[in-house]
Every structure is written in C-alpha cells, then in structure tokens.
Amino acid sequence: MELMSMLKRTSFPAGRLSAAMDATAAAAEPVTALPRYDANNVQPFGVLLLLQEADLSVAQISLSCEQILSVPPAQLLGKPIADWLPERTVALLRTALKEAHDPACGAFYLRTSIRFNDRMFYAVLHRHAGQVVLELEPCLMATPELELEWLRRIERAQGMMRQSTEPQGLCQQMVQEIHALTGFSRVMVYRFDSEWNSVVFAEQKSEALESVRNLVFPAADISPAVREQYAAGQMRYIQDIEYQPTTLFPTRPPGMPPPDLLYATLRGATKRNMSYLHRLGVRSVLVVPVIACHRLWGLVVCMSMEPMHIPYALRRLCAMLAHTAGYLITDQLRAHEDAERQRLTQAARAVFNTVSEHKGHLEHAWPECGASLLGSLNAAGVLCWSAAGKYTHGIVPDGSAQDRLIDWLQQTELVAEHFFATDQLSALLPDWDAQAAQASGMIAIPLAARWQSGIAWLRPEHRHHVVWGHDPKRQINAVDMGRGEYPLSLSVEEMRGKAQPWSVPELESAELMAGLRAHASLKASEEALRYSEDRHRRLSAQTSDWYWEQDEEHRLVHSSNEVWAGFGFNQRAVIGLRRWEIGGVQYDPAVWNEHIDRLNRHVPFRDFEYAMRLPDGELHWASITGEPVFDKQGKFTGYLGTGTDITARKKAELAVAESEARFRLLADNAPVMIWLADEEGARTYLNQTWLNFTGLPLEPQVGYGWLQSVHPEDAVRIERTIQNAVHEPDLVQMEYRLRYHDGSYRWVESTAVPRFARDRSFLGFIGSVTDIHERKRLALELTALNQTLEERVQERTRELESFAYTISHDLRAPLRSIDGYAALLFQENQTTLNDQGQYYIERVRSGAQQMGTLIDALLRFSRYSLRPVERSLFEMERQVREVVAEIVPADRLDEVMIKSLPACNADESLIRQVWVNLISNALKFTRRVEYPRIEIGHNGEAYYVADNGAGFDMQYADKLFGVFNRLHSEEEYEGTGAGLAIVRRIVQRHEGQIWAQAQVGVGATFFFTLPAPVQTELL
C-alpha cells in the first residue's frame, strides 16, 4: 500500500489542443463533440460498476463479475460496496471522491482484496459527468515486490532520459524501457506535426518485424475527437481485440442517465479501431499521450500480435514515463526557443539602432540594415516598399512578382492591418506556383496605413519527400473498414509549395519588428496618440458604467454627471436623494425592501437591478454593485460602488421571452407535430398537435416517456438512432409507427435538426413529425404494382429473345440457300456466262453474305439491349490495356497512348465491348493516316477515345449512333454500322451519356460517361 501511494496521485496536465500558430488567421481545426461510448461494449478482463454516490451502492455492474468475482451480478446490485470490500479500501475511496478527482488527471487506484474471493484486485475509481465509476482488475502476477521492481526500472529510465539532450534520444530511451517492461512486440512514439500528421519518431521492436521508423501517417487516421481525449491525458488499453464484449446490468436503471464510459479503462473499442487493428494483425494495444508545451505533442503506441495482460499499475508507470518525457521535451523545446529568441532579439535591436541613427527613415538605413533584417527572422530574402520605391536583400522574386505581392497585401481581405504570416503563399495568392521556389513563406508588417509601405520577409520553398504509411489522398470508407481493407501500402510524396514553418520566436520577433512603423513615421504616431486620447475621453463620457457614492443615510453624495445626463436628469437634481426617491424609479416594495434591508445591515451587494422611467417616457434598467465603507474607528460612513446601464440586455431578454411565446403559439397551432430535445436526446417540449395525435397529456411524454407510444418493433431502432445522433449531431430522418389516440398505430416521418449555440456547443434538437400513414400505404401498393410490371417486362424480354432467335434462324436458312445455289450456278456455268452474268451472280452472293452479317449485328444489338446489367467495381485502366493488347496489331501498339483512367462501377463485360468497338473504330479510320495517333483517357468528366483519322461532318452527328447508319461508304471503310449503336445502347443502359466531336480530315473523339463509384462516408 505504501508503494502504491507514490503512484496514486500521478496526474497528467489537463491542457487542451491548441491551434497551430498560423498568422494567416485561419480557423483552427474544429473538434467534434466527444462521443458517449456504448455501455453494451465493455472489455471482459475486469468488472465495471456504476455507484450511487450517497452510499456507494451498486447501480449497474458488468456481467463479467460472475466469471471474475465468482458472484452473480444480481447479488451485488443495490448493495453498498462496504458489504464486500475491506473497510480501509472503502474509506480511501470515499476520501478520493471528496477530492473530486478529474478523470483527465488520472484515476485514483489501490490494491485491495474482496471478501468472497481470495484474489487481489486493482480498484480504479473516477467521477465523470456526475457518475461514479469503479473498475476492478485482477492483479494476477503483479505482486507488491514486482511493482517495486517496476518502479525502480522506471526511475532508472527517467534518469537516463534526463541525460538526453534532444527529444528523439529521450523518446528512444523511453520506448526501449517500455518494450522491455511490457513485452509488446512493437513500441513507437508518434510525433504530431503542425497539421496533425503523425511521424514515427522513435521505435523499439522485435527482430522479426520490419521497422516503420520515420513513416508518416495522415491526420485523418486519428480523429479530432480522439485527439481531444488524448490531449486530456487519457490512456487507452485494449487487452485483446478478439474479446467478446460484456454489458452492464441492468441496461437502463430507472432515474439514471445513460452511462458515460468515456474515461473508463474497460471501455470497449470502436468498430473503426477494431478494423484498423485487424488489418495490422494486432491483438493488443496500449496508447499513452505525451503532453509537451501544454498541448498534445505525441503518443506512445504499444502493439502486440498476441493478447497482452498488462497490469494496471504497470500501465500507470508507463504513463508516468510518458509524463516525464513530456516535461523533458518541454524543457528542451523551451531552451531551444529561448536561445533562438535571444539571437533574433539581438538582430532586431541592431536594425532599430541603425534606423534610429537615420532619424527613423528605413529607406536611408537600408544599405546598412538589410543583412540584419534577414537575420532578425531567419529569412532568405527581404522586400521593403514605400512611396520612394522598393528595396530588396537576399533571395526575392523578380520585379513584377514583387508588385503582385504588394498589390495583394494592399487589396486582399485575408491580411490583418498590423501583421501577416504564412508558410504557403501559393495557397493564398493565385498563380504563385512559379514564384514558390523563391518565396513560399512570408511574414509582412505595414509601415503605413493600408500597407502603402511595409516590409516582407521571404522564405523559399522547402521541397522534400514524405514516406506515407498509406496514401493520404485515398478516402477510407466504412465499407473498406468493415472488410478490413485498410490501405497500408507505402506512398512517397514530394512536398512542394510550402516553406519551413515560422517558429514562435520568429513570429514574436516579427511582432517586435512591427515597432519600425513608429520609427518610420513619428508624426503619424503622435497624431494617432492624440486621436486615441481624445477617443478614450469621449468613450469614457459615453460609457454605460458609472461610479457612485452614498452616505450613511443612503443618500447619493456623488455620481457620474454624464450618466445622469444620458438618462435625461441633471446630476444636481439627484444628489442628496435616496435612490428609490429619484423621480421615475419604479418602486416595487417586494424588490426594494430586501435591498434596503441589506443596506441597513451594511453588507456588500452585487448586481441589484431596478427599472427607471426616463423623462421621455422610455423605460430603462440599471444594475448596481456596492461595498460598505467604514472609517478608522470602524464606524459605517456609507457605500461606494459602480453602476451599469443594462437596458439593452433587458430588452434582449424581453425579446427572447416574446420570441419564445411566439414560437410556442405557432408550434401549438402548426399542422405538424413539433418537438424540442436537449443534448441528451430527452424531449423537453411537445406541441399541441402531438398531444392531440397521441391523446396523452404532456407530463408522461417529456424526457423519454414518448417512446412508450412508439411501436415495440420500432422502439429499439429509434432509441439507437437517437443515441447515435446525440454522439454525432447531424440531420436525422427516420420513419416509425406511433400510437394514435384511438389505439391504432400510424406511420409517421420524423426530421430532427441539431441546434448549436454561438460557440458551436451542441444544445439539442428541434424536430417535426408528419403523419405519412396514407403515403406509406400507397407506397406499398405501388411497390406491389412495380413488382407485377417487372414480372411482365421479364416475360416480354423472354418473348423478344425467343423472337430474335427465331428470326435469325428462319432468315439464315434461305440466305444460305441463296448463297449456295448462286455459287453452284456460277461454278457449273462459268464458261458459258458472259461478264455481265458473272457480275450479277457475284452481286447476289455478296448481298446474301452482307445480309447474314447484318443479321449477326442485329442479334448482337438485341443481346446487348436485353442482357441484365451486373455492376461491380473494377479498374478501368487494367481493362483498357487488356483490350488494346488483344485487338491492336503489334506493329501499331506504339500509335496508342493510354492515360490515367478512374475506376468504374459497371458491368465489366459490357463496358469491355464498348472499348472494343470504339478502339476498333479508331484503328479503322486511322489506317490511311501517315502518322496515326490514338489517345484513350479521362478528362475529369468523361472517358474518351480520340484519333487523328478521317473524322466526319458534325452536321451528321445525330445519325452517327443509329443502327446500320454509316457516314462513309463500305468501299472506303468496312463495317455494318451497328458498332456505335451497340456502344450507345450499353452506355444508356448504365444511365450514362455518349457523344462525339469531329472534323473532316482532322480526326474524331468519342466521349461517354458512367456513374461514379459509390463512396461511403466513414462514420
């Protein structure tokens, strides 16, 4: 117990995520609301209990207690923990509760025994959201002697970390020690950059594993809400992702809010986390935050391919080591910043001294201070401009680019009046990519109003390569996650267009350099000072706050003259009067008697409000605060205090009350049901239309009581939908059955819209409910009718297929006869037939054969028109390369260029026929070109096949895709004229479009579109 007392109070800083310092004034990344975790997903390696704080009795308990404590949950439910925990343990837990432990600062824990079990347990206690949570984990092999050995090793590791002079070294020491202590197969430190991408900063692993050191993982891998939890110092542990979750018993005790397990150690893993770990082959994981400089600096991530039981005490010791690393990193970073700050300050002082020697004229001092200006901000170039011209030093863009930069600073609304900084100019300044090599980062300060003169420090582009753990541009959707198809292939990206970020000391130095404006225009500064003093005087005269004094009889002896003048009174007319005696003051005995009693008792008062009718008849409100005054002998001499005109606030409150009354009037008379809910999803208001529909009074339906009127088959689904919506507020639409006042159930449609305060905090929902019972009935009838029509269409399709087969069979036989007998006639009479006779027979045979070809084309057209479309997601570029390799002769392959093609969600075999027909078409019509060229690609909207062949006249474009329509003679180019008709029919059956553009003798391009693959948003 003495050993553990050293660990109980180990806490983590409660700092929150701080926005990365971006002088462009871009908004920081929004942090979504922290989710309320599912109470039916509790890890089973311990027992989780929710306690009633008054007597520490068990209100809910996880079902794992029967296996771990050897006691059925019902036996402990409703009983105080004092019945089965040692008296000393209960006393320590009560003391911890009185200290109101914040779970973000580390839970209180200790070793304890249990009366009906001979094992030792860790009892972990915290309070969150008004709930008391107690967790029991078996100590297993964690004896006090072993815990002492762990502590000694942690202290030794802390000493070694203190000897490191830079963050990477101490992080490596930390992961080595955690790896040795815990046995995890891989222990890493993720370091976050300014955009919340995570870099593998340090790593210790088993020999069989490949290293992932220096890989970068996108910010989207760890959501802002999860980073917020880690920034609060929360540790995360999953013993085995293959666990079977246990649930709380009972599920929802009456009178208790839904349990919030945000800070519970036994809280289960999310589906996203499980899918991600499955993909990695990880069975167990421990994550500990590293807090440095009051922000989330990084994470210690421990992974194992096997389940790992890490005792709670050892996990807390790992957190202590990470806590130490955070403090050491903070010291090192601040020492580095202090040294840099001192050096930059010296350079800035040199500039000030030089400018002062030239009487504040920077342009005169430029030859002497240009180099010092560069050093004052670690810039590569500096640009100064004024009415006298431009001055540069170091690496800067050319003159026209300088003018663009100055014009942009003077005209854009993105730039503040006194300071501007960015590390990515090309993201703000249009068409700046060509100048990014000389100027990607910039800090600018004005030396005159509206940036008519100023200084800009410039940094070149920092071009480098980043090795991503997976492609950051690929969207990870929920379907991929559910199948475990999380992309982990390495992706190398060249980073361009950004400079090295400006450091905090550099930004501070730039603020200091802004003082050059005073040196550059001393007279303007003096004029501004005079104006400021005059403005302050006038504002003071017009302020709504005033100072007052009154004597021991409560008579006013002093009050600001300007205030009473603003109220329409003469100050001399109110001096000597008690406040409630002043004309126009609304005297309400119930209000004033209590105030006068406080005055008579000579006690302080705050925010006493009263109304006053002004001479012009308008009602104003004032709020006063006062302190009693006593002389040296302790005699009461009066009051002194301040007052505030609160008329605007009072009018706003009245307006809000009137608005609320109008809302309720409109809502109660609306033809649809309207409701309001709080941030927990509990209904706080139901309009009269709702009450009329259900036939029930308001009281039993507020909160969650309205769910009693939902059909039992829909209730669970509706409750789950509400819980999800509360965790991630968004527009929610749902249909369910609601009990009508006659006892029947009617279908209704509900739409809920989240409500937010001005600070974007979630307030709850407002919703409407519409009776759609009749619409639902008609929809069911329509569905049945559609099914009947579909069956008829299928039957007609089968008839058409049979008819097409019959036609082809019946037509082929006579055609074969015509062709055969014509061939015999020619063979037997070849010597006797003259040239004209032979010509006629050849025409007969050619016509028969062409008729057969046309029948084949007609059958293909019919087959592609009737065949069902079977969609699947496939790589279009792979298919095109296969088609080209199959149908393009080897000696013409170099004529075909294939550009990048996006994936397609379509019938793969049908789309293959589209490519075969279009590419064959292009090959045919470029055959006579001296230098043929065929290009296949996608322009962002449509796939296309372009050639430089014969082309066609666009006035015949509407006939291009008709069956058997030809724009060229058969003697010029062979074919039936059915190929493009088949292409159009296939594209239309995919709900796409096809068109062509061409010019005679120049070439033709055929475009077609297909629906984009469906993307599922990651939840």
Secondary structure as UniProt FT lines:
FT   HELIX           2..8
FT   TURN            23..24
FT   TURN            39..40
FT   TURN            44..45
FT   STRAND          47..52
FT   TURN            53..56
FT   STRAND          57..62
FT   TURN            63..64
FT   HELIX           65..68
FT   HELIX           73..76
FT   TURN            77..78
FT   HELIX           81..83
FT   HELIX           87..98
FT   TURN            99..100
FT   HELIX           103..105
FT   STRAND          108..114
FT   TURN            115..116
FT   STRAND          117..128
FT   TURN            129..130
FT   STRAND          131..138
FT   TURN            140..141
FT   HELIX           144..162
FT   HELIX           167..182
FT   STRAND          186..192
FT   TURN            194..195
FT   STRAND          198..205
FT   TURN            207..208
FT   TURN            213..214
FT   STRAND          216..217
FT   HELIX           219..221
FT   HELIX           224..231
FT   TURN            232..233
FT   STRAND          236..238
FT   TURN            241..242
FT   STRAND          248..249
FT   TURN            254..255
FT   TURN            262..263
FT   TURN            265..266
FT   HELIX           271..280
FT   STRAND          284..292
FT   TURN            293..294
FT   STRAND          295..304
FT   HELIX           312..357
FT   TURN            358..360
FT   HELIX           362..377
FT   STRAND          381..386
FT   TURN            387..388
FT   STRAND          389..394
FT   HELIX           399..411
FT   TURN            413..414
FT   STRAND          420..422
FT   HELIX           425..427
FT   TURN            430..431
FT   HELIX           433..435
FT   TURN            436..438
FT   STRAND          441..446
FT   HELIX           449..451
FT   STRAND          454..459
FT   STRAND          464..468
FT   TURN            472..473
FT   HELIX           478..483
FT   STRAND          491..495
FT   HELIX           504..513
FT   TURN            514..515
FT   HELIX           516..520
FT   HELIX           522..542
FT   STRAND          545..550
FT   TURN            552..553
FT   STRAND          555..559
FT   HELIX           561..566
FT   TURN            567..568
FT   HELIX           571..574
FT   TURN            575..576
FT   HELIX           579..581
FT   TURN            583..584
FT   HELIX           589..600
FT   TURN            601..602
FT   STRAND          605..613
FT   TURN            615..616
FT   STRAND          619..630
FT   TURN            632..633
FT   STRAND          636..645
FT   HELIX           647..668
FT   STRAND          673..677
FT   TURN            679..680
FT   STRAND          683..686
FT   HELIX           688..694
FT   HELIX           699..701
FT   HELIX           705..709
FT   HELIX           712..727
FT   STRAND          732..739
FT   TURN            741..742
FT   STRAND          745..756
FT   TURN            758..759
FT   STRAND          762..771
FT   HELIX           773..828
FT   TURN            830..832
FT   HELIX           835..866
FT   STRAND          872..874
FT   HELIX           876..887
FT   HELIX           890..895
FT   STRAND          896..898
FT   STRAND          904..906
FT   HELIX           908..925
FT   TURN            926..928
FT   STRAND          934..938
FT   STRAND          943..947
FT   HELIX           954..959
FT   TURN            960..961
FT   TURN            963..964
FT   TURN            970..972
FT   HELIX           979..989
FT   TURN            990..991
FT   STRAND          994..999
FT   TURN            1000..1002
FT   STRAND          1003..1008
//
